[in-house]
Amino acid sequence: KNKSFNLSPHQSIDIPIKAKHRLENPNSKPLEIIEIQSGDYLGEDDIIRIDDKYERQ
């Protein structure tokens, strides 16, 4: 069930709708994330935060 992916520069990954996910940068170089949404609704009020080690709300 839990999967990890190591992406190289300029690689992308699709995250399915409602999939629990997180990102981590194991490198000392800055990480740039470009999020692309598609569909009829592109709002951000549907985000559900899962407890994490940073205690974000």
mmCIF file of the N, C-alpha and C atoms, coordinates in Angstrom:
data_MODEL
# 
_entry.id   MODEL 
# 
loop_
_atom_site.group_PDB 
_atom_site.id 
_atom_site.type_symbol 
_atom_site.label_atom_id 
_atom_site.label_alt_id 
_atom_site.label_comp_id 
_atom_site.label_asym_id 
_atom_site.label_entity_id 
_atom_site.label_seq_id 
_atom_site.pdbx_PDB_ins_code 
_atom_site.Cartn_x 
_atom_site.Cartn_y 
_atom_site.Cartn_z 
_atom_site.occupancy 
_atom_site.B_iso_or_equiv 
_atom_site.pdbx_formal_charge 
_atom_site.auth_seq_id 
_atom_site.auth_comp_id 
_atom_site.auth_asym_id 
_atom_site.auth_atom_id 
_atom_site.pdbx_PDB_model_num 
ATOM 1   N N  . LYS A 1 1  ? 0.827   -1.194 0.000   1.00 0.00 ? 1  LYS A N  1 
ATOM 2   C CA . LYS A 1 1  ? 0.000   0.000  0.000   1.00 0.00 ? 1  LYS A CA 1 
ATOM 3   C C  . LYS A 1 1  ? 0.873   1.260  0.000   1.00 0.00 ? 1  LYS A C  1 
ATOM 4   N N  . ASN A 1 2  ? 1.865   1.338  0.869   1.00 0.00 ? 2  ASN A N  1 
ATOM 5   C CA . ASN A 1 2  ? 2.764   2.494  0.879   1.00 0.00 ? 2  ASN A CA 1 
ATOM 6   C C  . ASN A 1 2  ? 3.803   2.334  -0.215  1.00 0.00 ? 2  ASN A C  1 
ATOM 7   N N  . LYS A 1 3  ? 3.964   3.375  -1.015  1.00 0.00 ? 3  LYS A N  1 
ATOM 8   C CA . LYS A 1 3  ? 4.936   3.345  -2.102  1.00 0.00 ? 3  LYS A CA 1 
ATOM 9   C C  . LYS A 1 3  ? 5.813   4.581  -2.018  1.00 0.00 ? 3  LYS A C  1 
ATOM 10  N N  . SER A 1 4  ? 7.060   4.444  -2.403  1.00 0.00 ? 4  SER A N  1 
ATOM 11  C CA . SER A 1 4  ? 7.984   5.573  -2.489  1.00 0.00 ? 4  SER A CA 1 
ATOM 12  C C  . SER A 1 4  ? 8.482   5.683  -3.919  1.00 0.00 ? 4  SER A C  1 
ATOM 13  N N  . PHE A 1 5  ? 8.676   6.912  -4.351  1.00 0.00 ? 5  PHE A N  1 
ATOM 14  C CA . PHE A 1 5  ? 9.188   7.172  -5.688  1.00 0.00 ? 5  PHE A CA 1 
ATOM 15  C C  . PHE A 1 5  ? 10.316  8.184  -5.571  1.00 0.00 ? 5  PHE A C  1 
ATOM 16  N N  . ASN A 1 6  ? 11.439  7.898  -6.156  1.00 0.00 ? 6  ASN A N  1 
ATOM 17  C CA . ASN A 1 6  ? 12.528  8.859  -6.256  1.00 0.00 ? 6  ASN A CA 1 
ATOM 18  C C  . ASN A 1 6  ? 12.487  9.440  -7.659  1.00 0.00 ? 6  ASN A C  1 
ATOM 19  N N  . LEU A 1 7  ? 12.231  10.737 -7.727  1.00 0.00 ? 7  LEU A N  1 
ATOM 20  C CA . LEU A 1 7  ? 12.121  11.394 -9.027  1.00 0.00 ? 7  LEU A CA 1 
ATOM 21  C C  . LEU A 1 7  ? 13.405  12.140 -9.346  1.00 0.00 ? 7  LEU A C  1 
ATOM 22  N N  . SER A 1 8  ? 13.750  12.155 -10.597 1.00 0.00 ? 8  SER A N  1 
ATOM 23  C CA . SER A 1 8  ? 14.898  12.911 -11.088 1.00 0.00 ? 8  SER A CA 1 
ATOM 24  C C  . SER A 1 8  ? 14.419  14.285 -11.545 1.00 0.00 ? 8  SER A C  1 
ATOM 25  N N  . PRO A 1 9  ? 15.344  15.224 -11.740 1.00 0.00 ? 9  PRO A N  1 
ATOM 26  C CA . PRO A 1 9  ? 14.931  16.539 -12.246 1.00 0.00 ? 9  PRO A CA 1 
ATOM 27  C C  . PRO A 1 9  ? 14.086  16.400 -13.513 1.00 0.00 ? 9  PRO A C  1 
ATOM 28  N N  . HIS A 1 10 ? 13.045  17.200 -13.583 1.00 0.00 ? 10 HIS A N  1 
ATOM 29  C CA . HIS A 1 10 ? 12.120  17.277 -14.719 1.00 0.00 ? 10 HIS A CA 1 
ATOM 30  C C  . HIS A 1 10 ? 11.188  16.074 -14.841 1.00 0.00 ? 10 HIS A C  1 
ATOM 31  N N  . GLN A 1 11 ? 11.198  15.187 -13.871 1.00 0.00 ? 11 GLN A N  1 
ATOM 32  C CA . GLN A 1 11 ? 10.251  14.074 -13.865 1.00 0.00 ? 11 GLN A CA 1 
ATOM 33  C C  . GLN A 1 11 ? 8.965   14.529 -13.201 1.00 0.00 ? 11 GLN A C  1 
ATOM 34  N N  . SER A 1 12 ? 7.880   13.830 -13.488 1.00 0.00 ? 12 SER A N  1 
ATOM 35  C CA . SER A 1 12 ? 6.596   14.147 -12.864 1.00 0.00 ? 12 SER A CA 1 
ATOM 36  C C  . SER A 1 12 ? 5.930   12.866 -12.393 1.00 0.00 ? 12 SER A C  1 
ATOM 37  N N  . ILE A 1 13 ? 4.902   13.052 -11.585 1.00 0.00 ? 13 ILE A N  1 
ATOM 38  C CA . ILE A 1 13 ? 4.131   11.919 -11.083 1.00 0.00 ? 13 ILE A CA 1 
ATOM 39  C C  . ILE A 1 13 ? 2.681   12.367 -10.955 1.00 0.00 ? 13 ILE A C  1 
ATOM 40  N N  . ASP A 1 14 ? 1.758   11.482 -11.248 1.00 0.00 ? 14 ASP A N  1 
ATOM 41  C CA . ASP A 1 14 ? 0.332   11.757 -11.068 1.00 0.00 ? 14 ASP A CA 1 
ATOM 42  C C  . ASP A 1 14 ? -0.093  11.196 -9.722  1.00 0.00 ? 14 ASP A C  1 
ATOM 43  N N  . ILE A 1 15 ? -0.811  12.004 -8.950  1.00 0.00 ? 15 ILE A N  1 
ATOM 44  C CA . ILE A 1 15 ? -1.347  11.567 -7.662  1.00 0.00 ? 15 ILE A CA 1 
ATOM 45  C C  . ILE A 1 15 ? -2.852  11.439 -7.829  1.00 0.00 ? 15 ILE A C  1 
ATOM 46  N N  . PRO A 1 16 ? -3.393  10.249 -7.650  1.00 0.00 ? 16 PRO A N  1 
ATOM 47  C CA . PRO A 1 16 ? -4.833  10.047 -7.849  1.00 0.00 ? 16 PRO A CA 1 
ATOM 48  C C  . PRO A 1 16 ? -5.677  10.913 -6.905  1.00 0.00 ? 16 PRO A C  1 
ATOM 49  N N  . ILE A 1 17 ? -6.886  11.223 -7.323  1.00 0.00 ? 17 ILE A N  1 
ATOM 50  C CA . ILE A 1 17 ? -7.822  11.989 -6.502  1.00 0.00 ? 17 ILE A CA 1 
ATOM 51  C C  . ILE A 1 17 ? -8.019  11.283 -5.167  1.00 0.00 ? 17 ILE A C  1 
ATOM 52  N N  . LYS A 1 18 ? -7.995  12.053 -4.098  1.00 0.00 ? 18 LYS A N  1 
ATOM 53  C CA . LYS A 1 18 ? -8.202  11.605 -2.710  1.00 0.00 ? 18 LYS A CA 1 
ATOM 54  C C  . LYS A 1 18 ? -7.110  10.676 -2.185  1.00 0.00 ? 18 LYS A C  1 
ATOM 55  N N  . ALA A 1 19 ? -5.997  10.559 -2.893  1.00 0.00 ? 19 ALA A N  1 
ATOM 56  C CA . ALA A 1 19 ? -4.897  9.714  -2.413  1.00 0.00 ? 19 ALA A CA 1 
ATOM 57  C C  . ALA A 1 19 ? -4.137  10.445 -1.308  1.00 0.00 ? 19 ALA A C  1 
ATOM 58  N N  . LYS A 1 20 ? -3.875  9.764  -0.200  1.00 0.00 ? 20 LYS A N  1 
ATOM 59  C CA . LYS A 1 20 ? -3.028  10.336 0.842   1.00 0.00 ? 20 LYS A CA 1 
ATOM 60  C C  . LYS A 1 20 ? -1.610  10.349 0.291   1.00 0.00 ? 20 LYS A C  1 
ATOM 61  N N  . HIS A 1 21 ? -0.940  11.484 0.439   1.00 0.00 ? 21 HIS A N  1 
ATOM 62  C CA . HIS A 1 21 ? 0.411   11.585 -0.091  1.00 0.00 ? 21 HIS A CA 1 
ATOM 63  C C  . HIS A 1 21 ? 1.197   12.645 0.664   1.00 0.00 ? 21 HIS A C  1 
ATOM 64  N N  . ARG A 1 22 ? 2.504   12.570 0.547   1.00 0.00 ? 22 ARG A N  1 
ATOM 65  C CA . ARG A 1 22 ? 3.380   13.599 1.091   1.00 0.00 ? 22 ARG A CA 1 
ATOM 66  C C  . ARG A 1 22 ? 4.628   13.660 0.236   1.00 0.00 ? 22 ARG A C  1 
ATOM 67  N N  . LEU A 1 23 ? 5.337   14.776 0.346   1.00 0.00 ? 23 LEU A N  1 
ATOM 68  C CA . LEU A 1 23 ? 6.563   14.982 -0.409  1.00 0.00 ? 23 LEU A CA 1 
ATOM 69  C C  . LEU A 1 23 ? 7.719   15.143 0.562   1.00 0.00 ? 23 LEU A C  1 
ATOM 70  N N  . GLU A 1 24 ? 8.875   14.709 0.139   1.00 0.00 ? 24 GLU A N  1 
ATOM 71  C CA . GLU A 1 24 ? 10.083  14.858 0.943   1.00 0.00 ? 24 GLU A CA 1 
ATOM 72  C C  . GLU A 1 24 ? 11.238  15.138 -0.001  1.00 0.00 ? 24 GLU A C  1 
ATOM 73  N N  . ASN A 1 25 ? 12.105  16.037 0.400   1.00 0.00 ? 25 ASN A N  1 
ATOM 74  C CA . ASN A 1 25 ? 13.296  16.336 -0.382  1.00 0.00 ? 25 ASN A CA 1 
ATOM 75  C C  . ASN A 1 25 ? 14.510  15.806 0.380   1.00 0.00 ? 25 ASN A C  1 
ATOM 76  N N  . PRO A 1 26 ? 15.044  14.642 -0.003  1.00 0.00 ? 26 PRO A N  1 
ATOM 77  C CA . PRO A 1 26 ? 16.190  14.074 0.710   1.00 0.00 ? 26 PRO A CA 1 
ATOM 78  C C  . PRO A 1 26 ? 17.521  14.703 0.287   1.00 0.00 ? 26 PRO A C  1 
ATOM 79  N N  . ASN A 1 27 ? 17.463  15.731 -0.524  1.00 0.00 ? 27 ASN A N  1 
ATOM 80  C CA . ASN A 1 27 ? 18.638  16.370 -1.085  1.00 0.00 ? 27 ASN A CA 1 
ATOM 81  C C  . ASN A 1 27 ? 18.861  17.707 -0.401  1.00 0.00 ? 27 ASN A C  1 
ATOM 82  N N  . SER A 1 28 ? 20.068  18.234 -0.481  1.00 0.00 ? 28 SER A N  1 
ATOM 83  C CA . SER A 1 28 ? 20.346  19.559 0.084   1.00 0.00 ? 28 SER A CA 1 
ATOM 84  C C  . SER A 1 28 ? 20.027  20.676 -0.913  1.00 0.00 ? 28 SER A C  1 
ATOM 85  N N  . LYS A 1 29 ? 19.755  20.320 -2.158  1.00 0.00 ? 29 LYS A N  1 
ATOM 86  C CA . LYS A 1 29 ? 19.392  21.317 -3.168  1.00 0.00 ? 29 LYS A CA 1 
ATOM 87  C C  . LYS A 1 29 ? 17.918  21.686 -3.009  1.00 0.00 ? 29 LYS A C  1 
ATOM 88  N N  . PRO A 1 30 ? 17.559  22.949 -3.302  1.00 0.00 ? 30 PRO A N  1 
ATOM 89  C CA . PRO A 1 30 ? 16.151  23.351 -3.202  1.00 0.00 ? 30 PRO A CA 1 
ATOM 90  C C  . PRO A 1 30 ? 15.264  22.520 -4.132  1.00 0.00 ? 30 PRO A C  1 
ATOM 91  N N  . LEU A 1 31 ? 14.058  22.275 -3.668  1.00 0.00 ? 31 LEU A N  1 
ATOM 92  C CA . LEU A 1 31 ? 13.079  21.514 -4.439  1.00 0.00 ? 31 LEU A CA 1 
ATOM 93  C C  . LEU A 1 31 ? 12.017  22.473 -4.963  1.00 0.00 ? 31 LEU A C  1 
ATOM 94  N N  . GLU A 1 32 ? 11.738  22.428 -6.245  1.00 0.00 ? 32 GLU A N  1 
ATOM 95  C CA . GLU A 1 32 ? 10.674  23.238 -6.843  1.00 0.00 ? 32 GLU A CA 1 
ATOM 96  C C  . GLU A 1 32 ? 9.545   22.304 -7.243  1.00 0.00 ? 32 GLU A C  1 
ATOM 97  N N  . ILE A 1 33 ? 8.343   22.620 -6.765  1.00 0.00 ? 33 ILE A N  1 
ATOM 98  C CA . ILE A 1 33 ? 7.171   21.802 -7.058  1.00 0.00 ? 33 ILE A CA 1 
ATOM 99  C C  . ILE A 1 33 ? 6.233   22.616 -7.937  1.00 0.00 ? 33 ILE A C  1 
ATOM 100 N N  . ILE A 1 34 ? 5.786   22.024 -9.004  1.00 0.00 ? 34 ILE A N  1 
ATOM 101 C CA . ILE A 1 34 ? 4.788   22.649 -9.870  1.00 0.00 ? 34 ILE A CA 1 
ATOM 102 C C  . ILE A 1 34 ? 3.554   21.765 -9.819  1.00 0.00 ? 34 ILE A C  1 
ATOM 103 N N  . GLU A 1 35 ? 2.475   22.307 -9.261  1.00 0.00 ? 35 GLU A N  1 
ATOM 104 C CA . GLU A 1 35 ? 1.226   21.550 -9.131  1.00 0.00 ? 35 GLU A CA 1 
ATOM 105 C C  . GLU A 1 35 ? 0.302   21.911 -10.284 1.00 0.00 ? 35 GLU A C  1 
ATOM 106 N N  . ILE A 1 36 ? -0.221  20.894 -10.931 1.00 0.00 ? 36 ILE A N  1 
ATOM 107 C CA . ILE A 1 36 ? -1.162  21.103 -12.031 1.00 0.00 ? 36 ILE A CA 1 
ATOM 108 C C  . ILE A 1 36 ? -2.460  20.403 -11.673 1.00 0.00 ? 36 ILE A C  1 
ATOM 109 N N  . GLN A 1 37 ? -3.545  21.161 -11.645 1.00 0.00 ? 37 GLN A N  1 
ATOM 110 C CA . GLN A 1 37 ? -4.862  20.600 -11.353 1.00 0.00 ? 37 GLN A CA 1 
ATOM 111 C C  . GLN A 1 37 ? -5.666  20.554 -12.639 1.00 0.00 ? 37 GLN A C  1 
ATOM 112 N N  . SER A 1 38 ? -6.565  19.588 -12.724 1.00 0.00 ? 38 SER A N  1 
ATOM 113 C CA . SER A 1 38 ? -7.441  19.523 -13.889 1.00 0.00 ? 38 SER A CA 1 
ATOM 114 C C  . SER A 1 38 ? -8.836  19.129 -13.436 1.00 0.00 ? 38 SER A C  1 
ATOM 115 N N  . GLY A 1 39 ? -9.803  19.416 -14.268 1.00 0.00 ? 39 GLY A N  1 
ATOM 116 C CA . GLY A 1 39 ? -11.182 19.078 -13.945 1.00 0.00 ? 39 GLY A CA 1 
ATOM 117 C C  . GLY A 1 39 ? -12.043 20.316 -13.858 1.00 0.00 ? 39 GLY A C  1 
ATOM 118 N N  . ASP A 1 40 ? -13.292 20.121 -13.442 1.00 0.00 ? 40 ASP A N  1 
ATOM 119 C CA . ASP A 1 40 ? -14.249 21.226 -13.361 1.00 0.00 ? 40 ASP A CA 1 
ATOM 120 C C  . ASP A 1 40 ? -14.022 22.112 -12.149 1.00 0.00 ? 40 ASP A C  1 
ATOM 121 N N  . TYR A 1 41 ? -13.526 21.547 -11.047 1.00 0.00 ? 41 TYR A N  1 
ATOM 122 C CA . TYR A 1 41 ? -13.340 22.318 -9.818  1.00 0.00 ? 41 TYR A CA 1 
ATOM 123 C C  . TYR A 1 41 ? -11.858 22.374 -9.488  1.00 0.00 ? 41 TYR A C  1 
ATOM 124 N N  . LEU A 1 42 ? -11.315 23.574 -9.320  1.00 0.00 ? 42 LEU A N  1 
ATOM 125 C CA . LEU A 1 42 ? -9.893  23.745 -9.052  1.00 0.00 ? 42 LEU A CA 1 
ATOM 126 C C  . LEU A 1 42 ? -9.639  24.462 -7.732  1.00 0.00 ? 42 LEU A C  1 
ATOM 127 N N  . GLY A 1 43 ? -10.614 24.471 -6.832  1.00 0.00 ? 43 GLY A N  1 
ATOM 128 C CA . GLY A 1 43 ? -10.447 25.125 -5.545  1.00 0.00 ? 43 GLY A CA 1 
ATOM 129 C C  . GLY A 1 43 ? -9.513  24.345 -4.633  1.00 0.00 ? 43 GLY A C  1 
ATOM 130 N N  . GLU A 1 44 ? -9.150  24.972 -3.511  1.00 0.00 ? 44 GLU A N  1 
ATOM 131 C CA . GLU A 1 44 ? -8.278  24.313 -2.546  1.00 0.00 ? 44 GLU A CA 1 
ATOM 132 C C  . GLU A 1 44 ? -8.971  24.100 -1.214  1.00 0.00 ? 44 GLU A C  1 
ATOM 133 N N  . ASP A 1 45 ? -10.272 24.349 -1.150  1.00 0.00 ? 45 ASP A N  1 
ATOM 134 C CA . ASP A 1 45 ? -10.987 24.185 0.113   1.00 0.00 ? 45 ASP A CA 1 
ATOM 135 C C  . ASP A 1 45 ? -11.369 22.731 0.374   1.00 0.00 ? 45 ASP A C  1 
ATOM 136 N N  . ASP A 1 46 ? -10.964 21.827 -0.505  1.00 0.00 ? 46 ASP A N  1 
ATOM 137 C CA . ASP A 1 46 ? -11.262 20.407 -0.317  1.00 0.00 ? 46 ASP A CA 1 
ATOM 138 C C  . ASP A 1 46 ? -10.052 19.629 0.219   1.00 0.00 ? 46 ASP A C  1 
ATOM 139 N N  . ILE A 1 47 ? -8.997  20.343 0.617   1.00 0.00 ? 47 ILE A N  1 
ATOM 140 C CA . ILE A 1 47 ? -7.795  19.692 1.139   1.00 0.00 ? 47 ILE A CA 1 
ATOM 141 C C  . ILE A 1 47 ? -8.051  19.214 2.562   1.00 0.00 ? 47 ILE A C  1 
ATOM 142 N N  . ILE A 1 48 ? -7.692  17.981 2.835   1.00 0.00 ? 48 ILE A N  1 
ATOM 143 C CA . ILE A 1 48 ? -7.799  17.416 4.185   1.00 0.00 ? 48 ILE A CA 1 
ATOM 144 C C  . ILE A 1 48 ? -6.387  17.134 4.658   1.00 0.00 ? 48 ILE A C  1 
ATOM 145 N N  . ARG A 1 49 ? -5.963  17.825 5.732   1.00 0.00 ? 49 ARG A N  1 
ATOM 146 C CA . ARG A 1 49 ? -4.620  17.617 6.272   1.00 0.00 ? 49 ARG A CA 1 
ATOM 147 C C  . ARG A 1 49 ? -4.614  16.399 7.180   1.00 0.00 ? 49 ARG A C  1 
ATOM 148 N N  . ILE A 1 50 ? -3.675  15.525 6.972   1.00 0.00 ? 50 ILE A N  1 
ATOM 149 C CA . ILE A 1 50 ? -3.467  14.354 7.809   1.00 0.00 ? 50 ILE A CA 1 
ATOM 150 C C  . ILE A 1 50 ? -2.361  14.713 8.800   1.00 0.00 ? 50 ILE A C  1 
ATOM 151 N N  . ASP A 1 51 ? -2.461  14.235 10.037  1.00 0.00 ? 51 ASP A N  1 
ATOM 152 C CA . ASP A 1 51 ? -1.411  14.520 11.018  1.00 0.00 ? 51 ASP A CA 1 
ATOM 153 C C  . ASP A 1 51 ? -0.053  14.136 10.456  1.00 0.00 ? 51 ASP A C  1 
ATOM 154 N N  . ASP A 1 52 ? 0.915   15.026 10.656  1.00 0.00 ? 52 ASP A N  1 
ATOM 155 C CA . ASP A 1 52 ? 2.275   14.729 10.225  1.00 0.00 ? 52 ASP A CA 1 
ATOM 156 C C  . ASP A 1 52 ? 3.257   15.221 11.275  1.00 0.00 ? 52 ASP A C  1 
ATOM 157 N N  . LYS A 1 53 ? 4.533   14.980 11.058  1.00 0.00 ? 53 LYS A N  1 
ATOM 158 C CA . LYS A 1 53 ? 5.534   15.335 12.056  1.00 0.00 ? 53 LYS A CA 1 
ATOM 159 C C  . LYS A 1 53 ? 5.702   16.839 12.219  1.00 0.00 ? 53 LYS A C  1 
ATOM 160 N N  . TYR A 1 54 ? 5.140   17.642 11.315  1.00 0.00 ? 54 TYR A N  1 
ATOM 161 C CA . TYR A 1 54 ? 5.228   19.097 11.403  1.00 0.00 ? 54 TYR A CA 1 
ATOM 162 C C  . TYR A 1 54 ? 4.012   19.708 12.102  1.00 0.00 ? 54 TYR A C  1 
ATOM 163 N N  . GLU A 1 55 ? 3.056   18.877 12.482  1.00 0.00 ? 55 GLU A N  1 
ATOM 164 C CA . GLU A 1 55 ? 1.834   19.298 13.188  1.00 0.00 ? 55 GLU A CA 1 
ATOM 165 C C  . GLU A 1 55 ? 1.094   20.408 12.444  1.00 0.00 ? 55 GLU A C  1 
ATOM 166 N N  . ARG A 1 56 ? 1.017   20.302 11.126  1.00 0.00 ? 56 ARG A N  1 
ATOM 167 C CA . ARG A 1 56 ? 0.279   21.295 10.335  1.00 0.00 ? 56 ARG A CA 1 
ATOM 168 C C  . ARG A 1 56 ? -1.214  21.090 10.516  1.00 0.00 ? 56 ARG A C  1 
ATOM 169 N N  . GLN A 1 57 ? -1.964  22.155 10.349  1.00 0.00 ? 57 GLN A N  1 
ATOM 170 C CA . GLN A 1 57 ? -3.424  22.111 10.494  1.00 0.00 ? 57 GLN A CA 1 
ATOM 171 C C  . GLN A 1 57 ? -4.087  22.133 9.139   1.00 0.00 ? 57 GLN A C  1 
# 
